[in-house]
Every structure is written in structure tokens, then in C-alpha cells.
Amino acid sequence: MTASLMGLTMRYLMNYPIPFLNLEFLLHSHSHFVFYAWATMALSTAFVVYLLPEEKKNSISYALIFWILHFSSYGMLITFILQGYKVPSIVFSSIATFVFYWFAVIFIKDIRKSDVNPLVKYFSYIAVISFVISSLGPYFLAYFSASGKTEPLFVNGALYFYLHFQYDGWFTFAVITLFLHWLFSKDIAFDSALIYKFFVLLAFSIFPGYALSIIGLTDAYWVNLSANISIIAQLIAVVLLIKFFFQSKKEISSHLSYITKLLWLIAFFSFVGKTLMQSLSIEPVIMDFVFNFRPVVIGFLHLIFLCIISFFIFGFFIEKLQIKYAENLLSKWGTNLFVVATLYTEAILFTESFGAFFGIAMPSFNLMLLYVTAALSLALIIMLAGQKK
């Protein structure tokens, strides 16, 4: 909810500037907070609680990790708002990164001894390792800044390196890890060989897939080659995922509540859509437009973060009874409003992008985003009230 209120504040500043608030500082604070305090905290907690044996999940090490991660997330929230990228915010973000290194080491050691299915282990390994690799991005950025290399290829390339391995690595593989765990916990029969092929292709696509993030910054041959290799691997992986969906949809559906069916169905189609959008981005005309029109990038990132990651997490915790839904009307209204507001947000962002591509301006674009972001914040407040009740 804190992150959504920050997003609402940013939307407000785009329409009605407030002298003592810096929009860029708020953006940095918002992005770091949602990455660590929401997605990383939720996914890593689920990893420990649901994938590890009882004696491991109650380890004091994990408790310390989560408290330090929580503390550093709020430290970033405050210091980025006040100063932006200065020593205090860098210290807190560094603490969060180093504590996740600690998590990665002990989690991989513990899950290796766990009795969860090997497929779940493989996906969790790639997820955690991807987070560690992503952290090299800020180090590259610091080095380039210190050495005076301020060209977009270096600065943006380092930033996109971090985002790529977070979104396409850590977040994506963590979500699939938990989904597979749920499948096995319900004894749902499915083609394991199909999912293994999907895993190999998706894991293989991660490193060359970074080229898709910088293809608009350079015309180097290796970048175009890597981007095409990654797209081919991802498209084949998506075909396998669609095949799995049609093979198993009836049995999966029979074990899910209505709201989780909806949330996970949207997440599934969003993942397919995200892959198709990436494949289109290698077309030069579309590539130039995407890299020069901010709403496309914002829409794409929100598609991944809200429609894939957040929708899946909500559905997963509803199924695990960690989030109330059916118990009272507040929970239902809040969740339903969140889904509708999120879809409206995506519709506005991509309609504006589509219109701009053809030279058609959307009037009151920022004002519409302000209203729909207010609806998102209201939805989460209602959901939280439902949990308290």
C-alpha cells in the first residue's frame, strides 16, 4: 500500500507540482521500495516458508535477513525521497543487496537438502542466482560514473542490466518456482518433460536476452544476434507453456478459487503478451519508438510487475490462506477493484503509446493516470481493511 501511495503522489506531481517534492527522488524511492519491500520480500518469504523443511525455515538466519531487508527498504524509502542518490540511500540499498547475498547462500544450501521436486529446485536456483547477477548493474554504474563514461550505452546499459536480470530472471523464475510448488502440492499430473524443456529454453534466453534491453542504444552485430537468439528461445518456451496450459487447465482450474483463476489467467496471458512484445521490439521502427517514448516502457514494466508478479503473488497467498478473500466483502471489493484498476492502467498506457505511434494524442493522459492510480491505492486500502477485519 505504501508503494501505491507513492505512485499516486508521483501521478499527482505530474499534474500539480509541489515545490518541496522532487519527482525524480520519488521515482527512485518508489522503484527501490517496491522491488525490495514488496516483490523481493514476498517471494523470498514464500521460498522459505513453503519450500524448506520445518527445521530450516525457523532458522534465526532467515529471521535476521528479513528484518534487515525490511529495515533497509524503509531506509531507502526515506533517504531517496529526501536526497536522491546520495551516500545514505546508497548505504541502505547496499545493505539490502548484501543481505540478499546472505539469503542466496543459505537458501541454496538448504533447498538442496529439501525434498521438493527437482524442477522446483532448478527454477529456484536460477531465480536466486539471477538476483545476484543483477546486482552487478549498480556496480557497473558506479564504475562508469567514477571513470567519466556518461554515454547512454554505459549508464543506461548498467541500469537495464539490473532491471533485466530482476524482471526476466529473479521475478519470473521465482513466480514459476512457486507455481510448480503449488502444482506438486496438489498432486496435479502434468508433463514434467515439457516443463523441463521450458526451463532449459527460458534459462538459456536470460543472458542473450539482455541484448533486448540495449538494442536501441547500439547497432553492434553481437547485440542484434543475441537479441534474435533470445527471442527464438523465448518464443519456443512460450509455445511449450501454452501447450502445458491447454493440457492441464481443467485439472488446475478444479483446484483454484474463482479469484485466483482470474489473477493467474491474467498473469499467464500477460507473460505471453510480454514475450510477443519483446519479439516485436527487434523491428527497427518499433525499436526506435519504444526507446524514445516513456509510456511504452512504463506500460511494459507495469505489465510485468503488476499483471504477472503481483497478480500471481496475490493469487498464491489467497490459495495458501495468507490473504483473506472469501471471508468478507471488503476483501472481495478491494481485490476486484485492484484488478480492474490495474487493467485500466495498462489500457491507458498502451492506448497512449499506440496513439502516439500513429501521431494521435490522448487528451488528459496524465490526469486519467492520476485517477486510476487513486483507484489502485483505494483498492489496496480496502483490501488491507478486509485483512484486519
ROVEXKOL-177190 format. One line per field, with one value per residue: residue number from 1; x, y, z of N, C-alpha, C in turn; chain. Coordinates in steps of 0.001 Angstrom, whole numbers, plus 500000, padded with zeros to 6 digits. Layout:
REM residues N
num <- (NUM ...) .
nx <- (X ...) .
ny <- (Y ...) .
nz <- (Z ...) .
cax <- (X ...) .
cay <- (Y ...) .
caz <- (Z ...) .
cx <- (X ...) .
cy <- (Y ...) .
cz <- (Z ...) .
chaine <- (A ...) .
END
This chain:
REM residues 389
num <- (1 2 3 4 5 6 7 8 9 10 11 12 13 14 15 16 17 18 19 20 21 22 23 24 25 26 27 28 29 30 31 32 33 34 35 36 37 38 39 40 41 42 43 44 45 46 47 48 49 50 51 52 53 54 55 56 57 58 59 60 61 62 63 64 65 66 67 68 69 70 71 72 73 74 75 76 77 78 79 80 81 82 83 84 85 86 87 88 89 90 91 92 93 94 95 96 97 98 99 100 101 102 103 104 105 106 107 108 109 110 111 112 113 114 115 116 117 118 119 120 121 122 123 124 125 126 127 128 129 130 131 132 133 134 135 136 137 138 139 140 141 142 143 144 145 146 147 148 149 150 151 152 153 154 155 156 157 158 159 160 161 162 163 164 165 166 167 168 169 170 171 172 173 174 175 176 177 178 179 180 181 182 183 184 185 186 187 188 189 190 191 192 193 194 195 196 197 198 199 200 201 202 203 204 205 206 207 208 209 210 211 212 213 214 215 216 217 218 219 220 221 222 223 224 225 226 227 228 229 230 231 232 233 234 235 236 237 238 239 240 241 242 243 244 245 246 247 248 249 250 251 252 253 254 255 256 257 258 259 260 261 262 263 264 265 266 267 268 269 270 271 272 273 274 275 276 277 278 279 280 281 282 283 284 285 286 287 288 289 290 291 292 293 294 295 296 297 298 299 300 301 302 303 304 305 306 307 308 309 310 311 312 313 314 315 316 317 318 319 320 321 322 323 324 325 326 327 328 329 330 331 332 333 334 335 336 337 338 339 340 341 342 343 344 345 346 347 348 349 350 351 352 353 354 355 356 357 358 359 360 361 362 363 364 365 366 367 368 369 370 371 372 373 374 375 376 377 378 379 380 381 382 383 384 385 386 387 388 389) .
nx <- (500823 501972 503769 501957 500698 502832 503180 500794 501270 503337 501960 500225 502013 502788 500679 500024 502359 504392 506275 508214 508618 510453 510171 511834 513360 511324 510590 512864 512818 510326 510635 512794 511699 509387 510594 512179 510771 508262 508010 510469 510596 508146 508375 510795 510183 508066 509520 511093 509155 507493 509063 511115 512193 510764 512643 514558 513283 512696 515034 517266 518773 517271 515238 516695 517636 515248 514306 516398 516294 513768 514151 516170 514763 512830 514607 515718 513387 512913 515375 515880 513729 514327 516937 517694 520007 522350 524885 523547 521241 522487 523949 521873 520666 522797 523088 520711 521204 523529 522561 520815 522601 523538 521162 520874 523031 522563 519988 520170 521873 520207 517875 518832 518978 516387 513198 511693 510410 512771 512488 511348 513476 515427 514333 514230 516948 517912 516391 517304 520067 519970 519145 521458 523286 522098 522715 525175 524810 524368 526999 528521 527428 528305 531063 531292 530373 532323 534531 533956 532475 529813 528076 524971 524933 526595 525667 522769 522863 523973 521971 519786 520781 520589 517753 516883 517853 516520 513717 513350 514766 515118 512420 510640 511425 511139 508370 507477 508673 507197 504677 505013 505607 503092 501578 502693 502075 499366 499180 498857 498750 501076 502960 506116 508463 507937 507825 510436 511858 510865 511986 514769 514963 514008 515819 518173 517686 518097 520695 521496 519217 519533 520428 518150 517421 519235 519257 518321 520256 522623 524017 525482 526706 526740 524863 522387 522373 522368 519955 518086 518555 517743 515014 514008 514403 512758 510225 509780 509741 507435 505503 505621 504736 502101 501094 501299 499434 496964 496860 496627 494736 492076 492317 493943 492276 490210 491166 491355 490308 487769 488775 491565 491853 491183 493196 495583 495145 495175 497829 499148 498423 499505 502217 502654 501973 503936 506268 505742 505669 508335 509533 508635 509990 512470 512191 513232 511764 509790 511464 512924 510842 509939 512167 512219 509883 508390 505924 505525 507593 507032 504486 505132 506868 505115 503260 504657 505307 502904 500722 501784 503678 502626 499874 500113 501337 499356 497274 498546 498989 496362 495423 496979 495848 496840 496120 493026 490041 487432 486262 485110 483263 484800 487400 486866 485804 487975 490055 488903 488558 491225 492179 490637 491405 494143 494158 492918 494889 496989 495663 495322 498008 499046 497246 497750 500395 500043 498474 500257 502198 500997 500697 498589 497277 496512 494153 494366 495949 497813 496136 494126 495650 496273 493759 493170 495299 494731 492496 493720 495226 493152 491910 493813 493848 491265 491454 493387 491967 490057 491636 492383 489923) .
ny <- (498805 501213 501657 502024 504391 506103 505967 507181 509750 510551 510585 512656 514798 515052 516344 518426 520278 520177 522261 521404 518730 516358 514978 513123 512092 510845 508881 507201 506348 505041 502929 501411 500689 499135 497018 495803 495858 494886 492914 491349 490771 489387 487166 485895 485290 483488 481479 480497 479739 477873 476135 475018 472631 472222 472592 474152 476475 477853 478941 481196 482771 483361 484888 487130 488053 488849 490859 492732 493276 494414 496705 498064 498555 500464 502389 503092 504073 506482 507950 508199 509798 512166 512922 511713 509970 509681 509381 508201 506825 505095 503543 502189 500779 499190 497628 496141 494694 493201 491689 490074 488524 486951 485618 484187 482375 480718 479832 478364 476358 475142 474395 472515 470266 469824 468131 468857 468816 468193 469919 472228 473008 473612 475838 477626 477943 479339 481641 482866 483124 484824 487215 487845 488185 490383 492435 493323 495350 497985 498222 498393 500787 502608 502452 503385 505992 507022 506875 508643 507887 508662 508113 507108 504331 503176 504149 503809 501201 499821 500222 498946 496399 495614 495774 493921 491362 491279 491407 489497 487428 486938 487678 486458 483692 483089 483318 481218 479093 479001 478497 475931 474548 474728 473192 470611 470287 469882 467529 467447 466073 466390 467061 466559 466500 468312 470742 470764 471164 473691 475075 474872 476302 478845 479545 479528 481711 483966 485332 486092 487554 490004 491684 492620 494705 496691 497092 499305 501146 500676 499606 497335 494254 491885 492423 492523 489881 488386 489259 488227 485465 485099 485792 483795 481520 482222 482410 479773 478600 479796 478705 476051 476477 477330 474992 473333 474665 474203 471461 471007 472692 472152 470454 472021 474243 473134 473056 475608 478748 481108 483767 483432 481935 483924 485886 484440 483657 486090 486748 484716 485228 487752 487216 485801 487857 489743 488469 488363 491097 491769 490363 491798 494139 494059 494894 497551 500083 499947 499520 501957 503657 502595 502968 505663 506661 507184 506226 503679 502101 502330 501174 498581 497686 497858 495997 493615 493790 494307 492872 490315 489555 490677 489969 487179 486681 487619 485793 483370 483657 483909 481331 479963 480803 483019 485517 486956 486412 485366 485639 488107 491013 493322 492451 491164 493282 495061 493531 492951 495553 496304 494633 495553 498290 498034 496840 498884 500833 499728 499688 502430 503324 501820 502476 505193 504925 503493 505324 507497 506395 506480 509149 510291 512140 511639 513222 514669 512664 512292 513048 511105 508882 509634 509449 506702 505564 506475 504930 502416 502689 503081 500600 498872 499829 499135 496365 495857 496685 494687 492476 493080 493053) .
nz <- (500000 500759 498651 496545 497300 497079 494329 493587 494564 492849 490395 490963 491193 488564 487479 489204 490387 493354 495328 497321 496857 495052 491941 490627 492738 494183 492344 492293 494966 495076 493169 494219 496681 496049 494748 496749 499312 498678 496290 496371 499118 499507 497727 498509 501147 500758 499481 501619 503562 502233 500719 502174 504707 508043 510158 508955 507959 510266 511074 512712 511083 508735 509863 510751 508289 506992 508696 508515 505787 505672 507280 505798 503453 504183 504949 502452 501286 502706 502543 499776 498991 500338 499491 497098 494972 497082 499661 502030 500913 499126 500901 502298 500163 499448 501737 501598 499259 499938 502067 500742 499323 501388 501993 499556 499608 501915 501390 498963 499837 501756 500311 498591 500166 500640 500237 498048 494671 492011 489750 490852 492455 490465 489117 491266 491867 489569 489822 492264 491759 489574 490756 492211 490098 488846 490564 489816 488028 489334 490338 487989 487068 489020 488587 485905 486251 487968 486317 484344 482128 480622 478580 477037 476419 478329 480873 480832 479958 482144 484047 482771 482712 485389 485713 483788 484676 487054 486382 484205 485217 488304 489332 487434 487379 490067 490449 488774 490090 492529 491500 490373 492721 493926 492116 492509 495203 495115 493872 491096 487957 485326 482320 482953 481458 479456 480886 481788 479392 478814 480969 480373 477937 478709 480720 479234 477599 479120 479428 476662 476300 477514 475565 474327 475918 475368 472701 471433 471934 470677 467535 467291 465972 467516 469454 468101 467122 469535 470623 468800 469087 471740 471569 469856 471471 473647 472431 471585 474114 475158 473490 474369 476959 476511 475398 477642 479255 477941 478137 480869 481996 482900 485143 486798 487131 488611 491170 492090 493534 492462 492226 492180 489866 488012 488510 487991 485388 484028 484608 483205 480453 480298 480542 478164 476376 477032 476104 473353 472802 473311 471230 469043 469407 468200 465654 463663 463371 465373 467530 467728 468414 470868 472553 472775 473771 476644 477997 476823 477851 480601 480666 479844 481908 484090 483268 483627 486372 487803 486512 486078 488193 490695 490548 490456 492968 494765 494147 494848 497639 498454 497885 499694 501959 503243 502535 502983 501191 500481 502938 503740 502564 502153 501510 499067 497471 497488 496266 493759 492754 492604 490549 488344 488257 487751 485189 483764 484025 482486 480035 479503 479370 477183 475177 474874 473975 471583 470184 469999 468364 465927 465667 467101 469648 473106 474972 478263 479413 481605 483688 483640 484347 486935 488219 487932 489286 491816 492266 492380 494768 496599 496358 497509 500109 500905 500663 502658 504906 504885 505535 508137 509389) .
cax <- (500000 502890 504280 500882 500503 503939 502837 499738 501910 504052 500960 499722 503047 502808 499576 500017 503667 504530 507658 509162 508760 511205 509587 512878 513677 510194 510661 513902 512337 509223 511116 513579 510835 508536 511443 512662 509795 507100 508225 511553 510214 507075 508857 511800 509472 507363 510551 511489 508015 506841 509976 512116 511659 510432 513820 515332 512538 512690 516404 517434 519388 516225 514557 517567 517657 514011 514232 517359 515745 512657 514751 516867 513754 512281 515703 515743 512163 513054 516565 515737 512794 514953 518190 518001 521187 523419 525510 522615 520417 523392 524260 520716 520493 523900 522754 519683 521839 524431 521795 520263 523693 523479 519986 521130 523955 521972 518795 520596 522386 519094 516919 519480 518679 514934 512596 510840 510706 513959 512128 511193 514833 516118 513804 514612 518371 518059 515788 518186 521324 519687 519177 522866 523886 521520 523345 526375 524418 524752 528456 528946 527003 529222 532365 531201 530252 533623 535515 533514 531792 528414 527281 523779 525204 527184 524799 521506 523168 524138 520643 518970 521334 519945 516324 516673 518033 515468 512411 513362 515450 514652 510972 509978 511718 510571 506938 507301 509041 506077 503576 505319 505413 501648 501140 503093 501371 498004 499308 498315 499586 501408 504109 507344 509458 507577 508247 511899 512275 510521 513009 516052 514873 513859 517093 519134 517374 518324 521897 521360 518054 519955 520587 516873 517348 520162 519269 518074 521384 523762 523705 526530 526223 526531 523626 521272 522412 521946 518525 517330 518684 516894 513606 513667 514299 511585 509002 509597 509353 506037 504687 505560 503892 500719 500742 501076 498198 495809 496858 496380 493879 490892 492690 494401 491101 489380 491772 491529 489165 487444 489632 492901 491755 491235 494517 496617 494873 495718 499290 499578 498319 500447 503541 502683 501998 505248 507221 505428 506102 509793 509908 508360 510892 513683 511894 513854 510816 509194 512548 513183 509701 509916 513255 512101 508563 508395 504753 505668 508459 506300 503435 505752 507348 503950 502662 505388 505310 501554 499873 502406 504244 501711 498673 500444 501571 498053 496587 499260 498730 494938 495312 497628 495049 497562 495315 491605 489248 486026 485758 484280 483051 485879 488475 486415 485718 489320 490777 488277 488884 492645 492299 490054 492238 495406 493897 492683 496201 497667 494928 495632 499408 499273 496447 498541 501549 499547 498069 501451 502891 500319 500582 497315 497496 495411 493978 494241 496607 498328 495018 493498 496525 496117 492511 493210 496244 493972 491657 494619 495534 491925 491697 494709 493376 490081 491962 494036 490885 489466 492528 492309 488626) .
cay <- (500000 502355 501871 502557 505796 506843 506087 508196 511058 510882 510960 513974 515785 515245 517240 519589 520273 520617 522762 520717 517325 516140 513832 512133 511431 509962 507755 506288 505780 504138 501729 500593 500172 498042 495875 495110 495699 494123 491714 490507 490296 488394 485960 485208 484733 482293 480454 479906 479143 476776 475215 474449 471851 472999 472962 475170 477731 478541 479366 482597 483488 483908 485960 488307 488537 489547 492105 493682 493673 495317 497956 498757 499004 501731 503351 503584 504849 507829 508672 508564 510936 513375 513330 511020 509111 510204 508341 507414 505905 504078 502638 501317 499857 498230 496689 495234 493801 492268 490744 489063 487574 486037 484771 483300 481308 479738 479223 477328 475243 474465 473766 471328 469150 469728 467048 469378 468254 468784 471045 473391 473426 474215 477189 478486 478259 480401 482851 483480 483488 485985 488404 488140 488723 491710 493430 493855 496560 499190 498331 498931 502184 503380 502489 504271 507365 507431 506981 509676 507322 509037 507845 506291 502901 502748 504470 503080 499779 499283 500214 497915 495107 495325 495535 492700 490168 491278 491080 488259 486400 486734 487702 485465 482329 482907 483078 479864 478181 478866 477859 474500 474020 474570 472039 469375 470173 469427 466245 467621 465394 467172 466556 467126 466672 469562 471844 470784 471838 475103 475611 474986 477393 480130 479834 479834 483010 485099 486122 486825 488436 491352 492478 493264 495927 497720 497068 500664 502003 500378 498743 496312 492992 490884 492762 492051 488427 487901 489545 487267 484149 485090 485815 482458 480629 482607 482072 478318 478345 480204 477686 474915 476883 477307 473572 472879 475282 473514 470082 470895 473772 471669 469964 473168 475050 472461 473225 477035 479619 481943 484951 483018 481618 485190 486511 483650 483680 487368 486641 483843 485944 488878 486661 485550 489166 490349 487823 488819 492498 491773 489894 492890 495271 493992 495598 498872 501188 499785 499675 503389 504251 502100 503539 507125 507053 506669 505425 502283 501437 502259 500175 497249 497332 497625 494733 492543 493893 494210 491818 488988 489270 490977 489140 485816 486645 487707 484509 482341 483811 483602 479877 479499 481382 484117 486693 486651 486914 484981 485796 489299 491806 494295 491765 490943 494563 495598 492734 493157 496917 496317 494011 496463 499490 497655 496649 500220 501490 499192 500121 503849 503453 501277 503260 506396 504533 503140 506564 508289 505760 506943 510594 510696 512471 511336 514346 514376 511381 512248 513155 509787 508012 510033 508891 505235 505247 506684 503730 501345 502912 502823 499146 498236 500219 498309 495010 495821 496735 493361 491567 493418 492610) .
caz <- (500000 500803 497296 495701 497681 496466 492910 493492 494765 491614 489393 491342 490862 487112 487144 490102 491057 494747 495362 498211 496478 493817 491257 490352 494010 494483 491423 492794 496217 494742 492472 495149 497739 495566 494426 497947 500393 498227 495490 496899 500444 499378 497050 499320 502297 500273 499259 502898 504261 501525 500032 503078 505832 509245 510958 508224 507814 511556 511386 513105 509961 507877 510601 510695 506909 506662 509457 507931 504489 505974 507769 504710 502483 504666 504879 501072 501079 503275 502083 498365 498916 500860 498849 495856 495044 497922 500489 502863 500121 498582 502017 502548 499039 499525 502816 501070 498288 500611 502881 499841 499077 502531 501754 498419 500012 502836 500786 498013 500638 502428 499401 498022 501061 500779 499456 496983 493355 491367 488888 491718 492831 489326 488906 492398 491710 488562 490373 493262 491098 488726 491608 492500 488870 488582 491434 489161 487310 490085 490425 486696 487010 489868 487908 484741 486747 488508 485230 483413 480963 480829 477388 477336 476341 479595 482012 480693 479848 483500 484670 482124 483139 486677 485517 483010 485492 488068 485799 483424 485977 489672 489496 486577 487811 491407 490261 488229 491177 493456 490777 490308 494070 494136 491318 493179 496482 494822 493148 489748 486959 484136 481559 483529 480385 478777 481745 481806 478149 479026 481868 479663 476953 479388 481382 478166 476982 480017 479111 475392 476388 477921 474343 474033 476711 474873 471242 470961 472293 469818 466389 467229 465401 468554 470173 467277 467091 470846 470781 467990 469715 472924 471160 469347 472628 474439 471699 471685 475503 475320 472808 475286 478087 476031 475287 479016 479729 477373 478635 482312 482503 483607 486467 487585 487439 489612 492492 492361 493779 491306 492097 491781 488438 487270 488675 487321 483950 483556 484683 482106 479178 480353 480258 476718 475717 477280 475199 471992 472703 473192 469892 468095 469642 467381 464406 463844 463554 466696 468495 467904 469113 472245 473333 472836 474253 478010 478383 476388 478830 481863 480481 479783 483242 484938 482822 484296 487826 488360 485932 486209 489514 491806 490437 490872 494416 495429 493982 495596 499070 498669 497939 500921 503047 503885 502214 503011 500064 500573 504293 503909 501353 501958 500789 497692 496770 497314 495269 492446 492308 492244 489228 487340 488166 487105 483760 483207 483940 481314 478849 479269 478949 475846 474221 474619 473169 470251 469535 469699 467245 464711 465712 467692 471058 474026 475898 479704 479678 482971 484619 483701 485137 488337 488742 488015 490359 493053 492428 492839 496181 497342 496354 498481 501445 501201 500887 503968 505895 504905 506262 509560 509883) .
cx <- (500870 503393 503203 500606 501633 503693 501770 500316 502655 503087 500399 500725 503134 501708 499603 501315 503596 505988 508632 509315 509438 510707 510625 513261 512575 510218 511678 513435 511266 509741 511907 512682 509988 509372 511785 511550 508569 507524 509294 511204 509169 507589 509859 511170 508738 508341 510877 510329 507517 507788 510947 511466 511553 511665 514670 514613 512505 514078 516446 518021 518328 515472 515385 517581 516408 513853 515196 516855 514600 513184 515398 515888 513162 513363 515821 514541 512355 514210 516485 514792 513487 516130 518443 519210 522321 523915 524498 521787 521263 523755 523112 520498 521600 523638 521742 520284 522704 523675 521123 521342 523701 522314 520277 521996 523255 520725 519184 521132 521231 518162 517527 519156 517179 514392 511636 511293 511926 513632 511971 512565 515534 515649 514218 516090 518555 517506 516763 519501 521128 519687 520622 523544 523379 522221 524648 526065 524774 526260 529032 528621 527924 530590 532346 531108 531593 534659 535089 532855 530287 527545 526100 524042 525758 526211 523492 521735 523329 522797 519772 519471 520675 518476 516060 516786 517090 514151 512408 514064 514788 513132 510276 510192 511194 509081 506699 507659 507854 504871 503795 505162 503928 501115 501459 502359 499946 497996 498672 499270 499822 502673 505388 508407 509203 508056 509771 512450 512015 511571 514325 516034 514809 515151 518156 518932 517771 519523 521807 520187 518393 520096 519293 516719 518216 520175 518996 519219 522594 523322 524771 525941 525885 525245 522416 521210 521896 520453 517677 517389 517754 515423 513167 513469 513045 510289 508727 509143 507890 505099 504528 504664 502415 500226 500443 499740 496977 495721 496332 495326 492681 491229 493172 493207 490264 489914 491848 490213 488947 488450 491044 492927 491909 492628 495585 496388 495405 497241 499831 499552 499249 501861 503691 502782 503333 506300 506994 505863 507610 510236 509661 509375 512175 513451 512361 512876 510205 510244 512829 512066 509709 510964 513161 510744 508330 507159 504826 506480 507721 505205 503989 506205 506188 503224 503325 505162 503921 500810 500477 502797 503218 500446 498960 500596 500251 497319 497217 498938 497251 494749 495937 496956 495814 496902 493858 490953 487771 485417 484855 484251 484179 487021 488105 486409 487104 490100 490221 488601 490345 492856 491812 490942 493570 495217 493617 493993 496951 496990 495257 497046 499621 498405 497167 499734 501135 499149 499266 502210 502305 500047 499271 497533 496270 495273 493837 494864 497065 497211 494287 494330 496439 494871 492596 494227 495602 493079 492489 494921 494322 491658 492556 494341 492188 490509 492580 492998 490206 490305 492444 491001 488614) .
cy <- (501264 502696 502472 504021 506671 507027 507131 509601 511492 511304 512340 515061 516043 516197 518540 519606 520804 521006 521919 519227 517208 514851 512736 511376 510430 508706 506730 505584 504720 502827 500833 499946 499001 496814 495080 494838 494901 492828 490796 489946 489187 487086 485189 484607 483453 481160 479735 479129 477880 475772 474503 473633 472704 473477 474032 476513 478536 479003 480855 483421 484121 485032 487248 488917 489357 490846 493157 494181 494667 496695 498745 499261 500346 502811 503948 504470 506300 508593 509048 509747 512227 513860 512714 510120 509834 509067 507557 506402 504784 503066 501672 500323 498801 497192 495658 494227 492755 491260 489698 488072 486508 485060 483750 482112 480268 479091 478105 476109 474440 473756 472550 470088 468955 468600 467552 468803 468936 469968 472333 473916 474151 475654 478132 478861 479440 481713 483579 483936 484717 487274 488813 488756 490131 492796 493973 495157 497830 499349 498894 500425 503071 503522 503458 505725 507883 507648 507980 509165 507542 508818 506939 504789 502378 502945 503676 501577 499123 499193 499098 496505 494675 494958 494222 491459 490130 490778 489719 487111 486133 486651 486598 484047 482058 482602 481652 478818 477924 478214 476345 473845 473781 473370 470723 469195 469674 468082 466319 466990 466305 466609 467231 467379 467971 470770 471915 471466 473336 475774 475856 476171 478749 480531 480229 481246 484198 485946 486810 487792 489841 492261 493199 494576 497054 497812 498444 501617 501796 499487 497658 494976 491981 491146 492262 490522 487845 488103 488540 485857 484043 485029 484442 481487 480932 482225 480575 477951 478691 479214 476464 475229 476856 475863 472995 473403 474523 472056 469988 471863 473267 471209 471092 473988 474446 472647 474692 477726 480508 483078 484569 482587 482877 485804 485760 483594 484972 487326 485809 484584 487160 488407 486379 486873 489865 489777 488262 490264 492593 491334 490980 494023 495202 494589 497044 500015 501131 500010 501152 504055 503869 502797 505059 507599 506384 505830 503966 501508 501268 501198 498768 496793 497053 496336 493567 492594 493713 492985 490421 488727 489477 490138 487702 485735 486715 486371 483418 482434 483636 482094 479304 480065 482429 485464 486255 487196 486623 485326 487020 490127 492793 493672 491577 492249 495125 494865 492957 494539 497009 495733 494969 497688 499198 497512 497984 500989 501044 499663 501571 504011 502959 501951 504550 506073 504231 504401 507405 507720 506228 508442 511104 510918 512112 512489 513856 513035 511280 512318 511813 508814 508347 509391 507374 504782 505463 505478 502540 501477 502623 501319 498465 498604 499359 496862 494875 495861 495375 492355 491820 492921 491119) .
cz <- (500000 499405 496391 496026 497142 494975 492680 493645 493499 490506 489681 490953 489364 486651 487943 490895 492488 494943 496172 497893 495118 493160 491002 491618 494378 493610 491897 494067 495956 494144 493414 496205 497237 495209 495688 498962 499968 497527 496086 498265 500336 498789 497902 500570 501906 500004 500557 503522 503575 500874 500963 504190 507087 510004 510284 508191 509115 511988 511732 511965 509067 508570 510549 509291 506607 507444 508892 506584 504674 506393 506631 503651 502906 504731 503485 500788 501520 502644 500607 498205 499313 500018 497483 496043 495767 498807 501326 502063 499519 499667 502257 501401 499023 500614 502308 500097 498975 501471 501992 499417 500170 502351 500660 498829 500874 502234 499819 498764 501248 501453 498702 498854 501260 499913 498379 495642 492714 490448 489684 492135 491686 489099 490032 492324 490744 489088 491288 492629 490210 489536 491873 491277 488596 489380 490857 488428 488051 490246 489124 486607 487834 489210 486730 485172 487242 487408 484145 482153 481115 479592 477744 477318 477661 480755 481949 480593 481207 484222 484096 482457 484443 486471 484786 483888 486695 487468 485107 484137 487318 489766 488702 487082 489229 491323 489762 489276 492097 492785 490692 491677 494330 493360 492024 494509 496303 494071 491761 488743 485764 483514 482076 482465 479630 479579 481830 480548 478240 479901 481137 478698 477641 480086 480359 477616 477841 479587 477747 475414 476850 476708 473967 474790 476157 473351 470649 471235 471395 468661 466209 466782 466489 469335 469399 467231 468407 471058 470010 468568 470917 472563 470654 470503 473446 473740 471737 473102 475734 474637 473708 476482 477706 475899 476667 479544 479215 477833 480067 482846 483302 485019 487363 488047 488556 491034 492917 492693 492551 491133 491675 490319 487603 487315 487893 485812 483336 483551 483523 480775 479134 480046 478765 475956 475866 476328 473760 471787 472564 471799 468845 468220 468823 465989 464554 464114 464951 467774 468772 468689 470583 473095 473471 473338 475597 478382 477945 477424 480158 481779 480491 481164 484199 484549 483542 485805 488424 487843 486047 487657 490633 491745 490865 492384 495173 495356 494817 497087 499406 498782 499212 502176 503852 503585 502212 501742 500263 501930 504483 502628 501092 501157 499317 496908 496486 496238 493874 491884 491886 490847 488145 487145 487475 485592 483074 483052 482693 480026 478506 478728 477523 474779 473859 473715 471733 469476 469120 468508 465910 464727 466277 469188 471887 475013 477343 480082 481128 484007 484752 484524 486622 488944 488916 489074 491721 493330 492902 494330 497047 497448 497411 499916 501855 501471 502256 505083 506008 505651 507753 510157 510110) .
chaine <- (A A A A A A A A A A A A A A A A A A A A A A A A A A A A A A A A A A A A A A A A A A A A A A A A A A A A A A A A A A A A A A A A A A A A A A A A A A A A A A A A A A A A A A A A A A A A A A A A A A A A A A A A A A A A A A A A A A A A A A A A A A A A A A A A A A A A A A A A A A A A A A A A A A A A A A A A A A A A A A A A A A A A A A A A A A A A A A A A A A A A A A A A A A A A A A A A A A A A A A A A A A A A A A A A A A A A A A A A A A A A A A A A A A A A A A A A A A A A A A A A A A A A A A A A A A A A A A A A A A A A A A A A A A A A A A A A A A A A A A A A A A A A A A A A A A A A A A A A A A A A A A A A A A A A A A A A A A A A A A A A A A A A A A A A A A A A A A A A A A A A A A A A A A A A A A A A A A A A A A A A A A A A A A A A A A A A A A A A A A A A A A A A A A A A A) .
END
